[in-house]
Amino acid sequence: MTGAEVLDVARDGILTLLQVSAPMMIVGLVVGVAIALLQALTQIQEITLVFVPKIIAIFITILLALPFMSAAMNAYMMRVVAHIIGG
């Protein structure tokens, strides 16, 4: 395996990682900003108020995005296996 092939596999892995983690990160960001805005508007400065809605939102996102995430990881694994078999 040459250096270019290793870089291609690593780049593909990083892109797959970004695709799989993006839905949870975006939902966490949106919920965090919404709760922070709500805290700023109501002047409720409870630090732990952010965690429960964010955890619930991310958990629901994981449940909804699980088919997409498994398909993306399966496709990446098939590309790696094909690369291993192909030599």
C-alpha positions in Angstrom: 0.0 0.0 0.0 1.5 3.3 -1.1 1.4 6.5 0.8 -1.3 8.0 -1.5 -3.6 5.0 -0.9 -3.2 5.3 2.9 -4.1 9.0 2.6 -7.1 8.2 0.5 -8.4 5.6 3.1 -7.7 8.1 5.9 -9.5 10.9 4.1 -12.4 8.7 3.3 -12.6 7.7 7.0 -12.5 11.3 8.2 -15.3 12.2 5.7 -17.4 9.3 6.9 -16.8 10.3 10.5 -18.0 13.8 9.7 -21.1 12.5 7.9 -22.0 10.2 10.7 -21.5 12.7 13.5 -22.9 15.8 11.8 -26.6 15.3 12.6 -25.9 14.9 16.4 -23.5 17.9 16.4 -25.9 20.2 14.5 -28.8 19.2 16.8 -26.7 19.7 19.9 -25.6 23.1 18.6 -29.1 24.3 17.8 -30.6 23.1 21.1 -27.7 24.6 23.0 -28.1 28.0 21.3 -31.9 27.9 21.8 -31.6 27.1 25.5 -28.9 29.8 25.9 -31.2 32.3 24.2 -34.0 31.3 26.5 -31.8 31.7 29.5 -30.6 35.1 28.3 -34.2 36.3 27.7 -35.6 35.0 31.0 -32.4 35.7 33.0 -32.5 32.1 34.4 -28.8 31.3 34.9 -29.1 27.6 35.8 -26.1 25.8 34.3 -27.6 22.4 34.4 -30.7 23.5 32.4 -28.9 23.0 29.1 -27.9 19.3 29.7 -31.3 17.5 29.9 -32.9 19.0 26.7 -29.6 18.6 24.8 -29.2 14.9 25.8 -32.8 14.2 24.9 -32.5 15.9 21.5 -29.3 14.1 20.7 -30.8 10.8 21.7 -33.8 11.3 19.5 -31.5 12.4 16.7 -29.5 9.2 17.1 -32.6 7.1 16.9 -33.8 8.9 13.8 -30.4 9.0 12.0 -29.4 5.4 12.9 -30.3 3.9 9.5 -28.3 6.6 7.7 -25.3 6.2 10.1 -25.2 2.5 9.7 -25.5 2.7 5.9 -22.6 5.2 5.8 -20.4 3.1 8.0 -21.3 0.0 6.1 -20.4 1.6 2.8 -17.1 2.8 4.3 -16.3 -0.7 5.6 -17.1 -2.2 2.2 -14.7 0.2 0.5 -12.0 -0.7 3.0 -12.6 -4.4 2.5 -12.6 -4.0 -1.3 -9.3 -2.2 -1.0 -7.9 -4.9 1.2 -9.0 -7.7 -1.1 -7.8 -5.8 -4.2 -4.4 -5.5 -2.7 
